[in-house]
């Protein structure tokens, strides 16, 4: 018998002239959690699709318990005990938890009628060890992202999965939800499930995995024991170069206050929020998930205007009732969820870039497409977008490049203040550095930036000032040169903090 439950040998997958996997190797031991890391676009998604039968490789071999296998469909891989759980849950939102778990494998009687009572009972048995808070009769759309992922795990277990691929499962989770997922993942491992854990987060890898494999530019780079490779060596393997510093050097000169948020409140979301931001400054808004950071940003941008208080922009009190009002003033928002709020995948990249302000491309009531494409190319070059064709949809790009498209979209407007809500969420270490460079260049050219971030190293690496929110209120303001991560965490957990003012 083989030491490995799953093995890929020299696998190649091409799409037209594009090589998505180029001689990839991978070995998964029985009952291990194996981390897979690499920049966006390194080939991880294609790798999952080859294992699960979505794509057939052009060449190479896949072995399951030492025997060569070829999957023509996801049904075939599922029958062999392989399941995948994705970052963006692919559930049916209007159907119940039970219906989602048994989709495609419904229990029926001899007349073909569904046995709902039996399916509901089995769904409860599958869900309860994972979470006691999930009602199997409720629609999936009523659940949090973390709960939906637990349902996907239950679904995999209902199919007797022995190999579980988890694709960026912690990207949208809070710290507590991550810990819950870690414990469930470890329990599955202890029960004999072999797990491929795809992640950008070093803390995921250290917390769970014993081994890590790195892909770069569609190629296998190496495989290491987690306790035998340093962070620097791992980053070097992922990006193909040493990042001598995780954060680029700041060159911006901080100028006068451009915007003041004065005592704004929104019933049920936040109360008495006050802060200001200066030209050339990166101001971090941080705090625990649910502290009200996104809601404050949406309020400033006119998505949900405040009930009271005022916003002063360039010395004048302004009334922002909608995002159009905000954009006209020169305030732009990069939303937290680029997939649903930042991009339109039905439109080509260049139209996504120009969509926030089409006025400059309309001549005599007709869109000048050549001028539109010319401007899009100029902005895409400015943010160093890696795209072979700007007529392709954003879905053809890696996560980091999708985020750059949203940046380019903002730069097409005449803005003075950029609100960036989790600008590096779900993107890899190399792409993060690229986003940080763009942020620093924008600050150096005079933009004022408000950055919402949950990542403490990012807050300290990028911010000129830090404002901490807790339960919808300002819990403290700090100078990153004087504060520590512990100080910020204390402020996030309790309103009155040493050093806050």
N, C-alpha and C positions, 0 to 999 in steps of 0.2 A: 504493500500500500504506500501511496505517496505521503510525504510529510506535509504536503500542501493540499488544502481543499480546493483552491483555485490557483491556476497558473496561466499567465499570458506570456507567450514567447515570440518576440520579434514581430509584433502585430503592426501592420500598416493599414491606414484607412485614408483614402483620398476622396475629395469631392471636386470633380472637374480638374482644374490645375492646382487646387489647394490641397496640401498634405496636412491632414488633421492629426494623424498619429504616424510617427515615423520610426518603426523598429522598437516599439515599446515592450518592456518587460515588467512583470509584476508577479509577486508570489504572496499568497495569503495563507497563513497557517490556520489550523483548526482551533477555534476558541480563542482567537486573538483580536485585539482592536489595532488596526493598522492605519496610520494616518497617511493621507495622500495630499501633498502640497505642491503649489506651483502658481505662477502668476495667472491672471485671467487670460485665456487664449492659449494656455500651455497644452491643452488637449484633454483636460479632466472630464469635461462634459461628453466628448466623443467616446472616451474610455468607458464611461458608465453605459452609454448607449450600445456599445459593442457587447459588453457583458450581459446586458438585459435583453439583447436581441432586437433592438431598434435598428441598428446598422450591422451589416455583415462586413467583416474586414476584407480588404483586397488580398492580403496574404498574412502569414503567421498562424500560430496555433493557440487555441484555448483549451486547457485541460481542467476537468472537474474530477477531483479525487484520482488523478493520474490518467484519466481516460479522455481522449480528444472529443470535444463537442462542437457542434455548429448550431446556433440558434437562428431560426428564420423569423421568429416573432417573440413578442414579450410573453405570450402565453406559454411558449416552449420553455423559456428561461424560468418563468414562474413555477411551472410544473416540476422543474429541477431544484426548486427551493431558493431561487434568487429573487430578491425584492429591493427596490430603491425608494428612498424617501428624499424628496427634493426640498430645497430652500423655499421655493414658492409652491405651496401645497397645491396639488392638482386634483382637488376634491370637487364634488358637485355641491355647490353652496346651498342650494334650495332643498336638497334631500337630507334626510335624517342621518345621524351617526350610524345607525344600524344599516340603513340602505347603502351608505358609502362603504362600510366594511364588507358587505356581502355582494357589492356590485359585480356582476359577472359570474358569481358562484352562489346564486340564491338557492335556498333550501325549498324544495317543492314536494308536494304529495304526488301520488301516481297519476292524478288528473292534470298535473302541471300548475296547480294553484299554490301560491306562496304560503309557506308556513311561518307567518309573522311572529307568532308567540315563541316559536323555537329559535328563530333568528335573533329576536330581541333578547332572549335569555342568554344565548351564546355571546352576543355582543357585550352584554353586561359582564359575563365571565372573562372576556378578553380585556375589557377596559378597566375593570376594578383593580387589578394588580398595578396598573399604570397610573390611574387617577380615580379618586372617589368623587371628584367634583363634576364629572361629565355625565350628563343625562343622555342616554343613547337614543331617546325619542326626539331630541331637539335637532333643529337644522344646523348643518356645519357652519353656516354663516354667523350663527350666534356665539361661536366659540372663539377664543383667542388663538393667535398663531401657534403658541405653545401647545394648546389643547388639540388643535387640528393635527399637529405633528404626532401627538400621542395616538390619535385615531389612525393615522397612517401606519404607525408601528403595530397597532392592534390588527389592522388589515393584513399587514405582512405576516404576523403570527398566525392569523386565521388560515393562511396558505402554507403553514409549516415552513416558513423561511429558515434556511440554515446559513445563508449568506445575506447580510443586510448591508446595503450601500447607503450611507447617510451623507447627503450633499449639502454642506454649509448649514446644518440644522440649527446652529446657535446664532446665526447672523441677525435675527430679529428678536432675540430673546433677552429678557432682563437677567441680571446675575442669579437671582433665585430660580428662575425658570431654567437657566443653563445648568445649575447644580442638580435640579430635579432630573433633567435629561441625562446628565452624566451618570447619576445613580442607576437610572433605568438601563442605560447602555451597558454599564458594568454588570448589572444583573443578567442581562441577555447573554453577555460574554460568559458569565459563570454557568449559565444553562446550556452552553455549547454552541451558541450562535457566533459565527465569524463575521467581523464587522470591518468594513472599509469606511473610514471617517474622513471625508474631504472637508478641509477647513483652511481659512486664512489666519486663524487665531493661534498663536503659539500656546496660549493657556489651554486651549482644547487639547492640543497635542500632548503637552506635558501632563495634563490631568488624566488622560485616558490611554494613550497609545504606548506600546512597547517598541514599535518600529515605525519608521517614516520613509516613504518613497517620494522622490521629487521628479516632476516633469518640467521641462522648459522648452518652449518653441516646438511643441509636439513630440519631443524626444524624452526618452528615459535618461535621467541624469545620474541617479544613484539611490541606494537603499541603505539606511543606517539604523542602528539601535538608538532610540531617543536619548538615552543617557550617555551616549558617546559622541554626540555632535553638538558643537557650540552654536549659539544663535547666529554669529557672524558667518560661520561656514554654511549654515542652512540658508541664510539670506543670499549668500554668494551663489549657492547651488540653484536657488530659485530665479535670481535675476541675472546671473552671468557676470556680475560685477560686484565689487565691494561697495556697499553704501557706508562711506566713512562716517557719516552722521545720519541719523534717522530723519532729521529735519534740516532743510536748507537754511543757510544763514539769512537773517533778516537785513534788508537794505532800506526799508521804508522810513521816511521821516514823518513822525506823527504831528499833525497840524491841529487846527481848531475843531471844536465840537461842531458836527454837522447835523446830528439828530439827538433830541432828548425825548425820552419816554418818561412822562411825569404822572405818577400815581394812577396808572390805568388799572381798571378792574373789569372782569367779565364773570358774571354770576355763574357759579358752578365750576369755574376753571382756574381763575387766579385773582389775586386781590392786591391793590396798592403797589404795583410794580413800577419802580423808577430806576433808570440808568441812562447813561449817554454813550455815544460813540463818536470818535474823532476821525478826521480824514487820515488815511494811511495806517489806521489802527486795526488790529484783529482783536475783537472782544469776544471772549468765550462765554457762552451761557451753558452752565453744566448743572448737574444734580441727578438724582435717581430717576429712573423711568417713571413717568407719571407725575413729575414735579411741576409740569405746566410749561416746559420750555417750548415745545412745538406750538402750543396754543397761543403763547405770547407772540411768537413769530407770525403766526397766521393772523393774529389781531392787528399787528403793525402793518401787515401786507393787505389788509382789508377783506380777508376771507371771512372773518368773524369779528367785526369792529367792536371795540371795547364799549361797555355800558357807561363808564365814567373815566375821568382823567383826561389828559391831553397829550398829543404828540407835537413836538416843535421841530420843524425841519428848516434848516438854514435861517434860524432866528424867527420864523413865523409859525404860529399855531395852524396846523392843517387838519382838514377833515377827510380822512381816508375811509370811504364807504365801500370800496371795491378794489380788487387787484388792478383794474384799469387806472383808478385814481393813484395808486401807489406807483405804478410804472410811469405815469405822466410826470410825477414828482421826481422820479429817479431812484425808486426803491424796487429791488428785485428779489425774488425768493427762489432758492434752489430747494425743492421739497425733499423730505426724507425718503419717500418711496418714488424712485425715478421711474419704475416700471408703470405705475398707474397714474402718477401725477406729473411726471416730468417729460415723458416721451409719448409719441403717438406712433406705434409700430406699423400702422397701416400707411404712414407717409415715409418717403425717402429721407435719408439723413439731412440733405440740404434743406428740405422743407421744415423739418423739425428745428433746425438752426434758425431759420428766418421767421418761424410762426408767431413769435411773441410781438413782432412789429413788422407788418407787411406793407405799411404805408409808403415806405421809400422805394418799393419795387412796382408800385401800381402807376401806370401811365395811361391816361385816357380810359380808365376803367378796366384796363387789362394788365395782368401780371407779366412783367418783363422777366421771363424765366432765366434768360442769360445773365441778367444783372443779379438776380437772386442767387444763382449758382456761383457767380463770381464772388459775391460777398460771403457766401457760405464757405467757399474754399479758403478765402482770406482768414476768416475766423477759425476754421479748422486747423490751418497752419499755425495760427497764433497760439492755440492750445495744444499743438503737436498731436493731433488726432491720428491714430493709425487706422486708416480705412482705405481699402483698394478702390472703392466705388461709392461716391456720395449719393448715388441714386439708389443704393441698397437700403433696406430698412435698418433701424438701430438694433434690431434683434440679431443682426449678423455680426455685431461687435461684442467684444469682451465687456465685462462689467465696468472696468475702469474707463474704457473708451466711450461707453454709453454715458457715464457721468460727465465726460468731457463734452459730449454733445449738448448736455443740459447747460454746462458752463457757457459754451459758444452761443446758445440760445439767449442767455442773459446778456452776453456782450454785444448782441445785435441791437439791444435797446440802449438808450442813452442813460446809463445809470450812474449813481453816485454812492449808493449804499447797497451792499449785497448781503442778504441773509442766507446763510448756508446751513441747512438743517441736516446734520450727520453727513457731511460731504464725502467721507471715505468709507461709509458703511458698506460692507460686503465686497470690498475690493482688496486686492493683494498688496503686499508690501512695496513692490516696485511701482505699481500704479498709484499707491498712496503718495509716494515721494513726488511723483509727477504732478499730482493734484496740489500738494503743498507748494511746489515751485510756482504753479499758476497763481495760487492764493497770494504768495509773497510778491510776485510781479504785479498783481492787481493792486495790492496795498501800496507798493512802491510808486505806482502811477496815480495814487491819490484816492482810490476807492476806500470807503470805510466798510469793514467786514464784521458782521455778527456771525459767529460760528457756534452752532449747537453741537456739542459732542459729549458722548458718554465715556470716551476713552481718556483716562487720566494722562498717559504719556503724550497723547496728541494735544490735550489742553495745555500742558506745560511746555511742549515743544513748539507750539504755534502762537499762543496767545500773548498779547501785551498786557491784558487785564482779564481777570476772571470774575464773573458774577455767578453766584451759586443760588439756585432756586430750590425751595423745599415746600411741598404741599401748596404750590401756587403762590408762594411769597418769596421775596428776596431774603436769603438767609445770610448773605455776606458778600463783600467785594474784596478781591485780593490782588496783590502784585505777585505774579508767578516767580519773581526772583526772591521773594521773601517767604512765600507760603510753601507748604509741603503737600504731598498727596493726602497725608493723614489729616491735615488742617481742612482740606476741601471735603474729605469724607465726613469729618465731624460736622461741618456746616450743613452737609446734605442730610444728616441724620437728626440734627437739633438746631433750632432756629438761632439761638444765641451762641456765638462762636468767638473765641479769642482771635483777634486780628481782623475780624470783620468790621466794616464801618458803613 
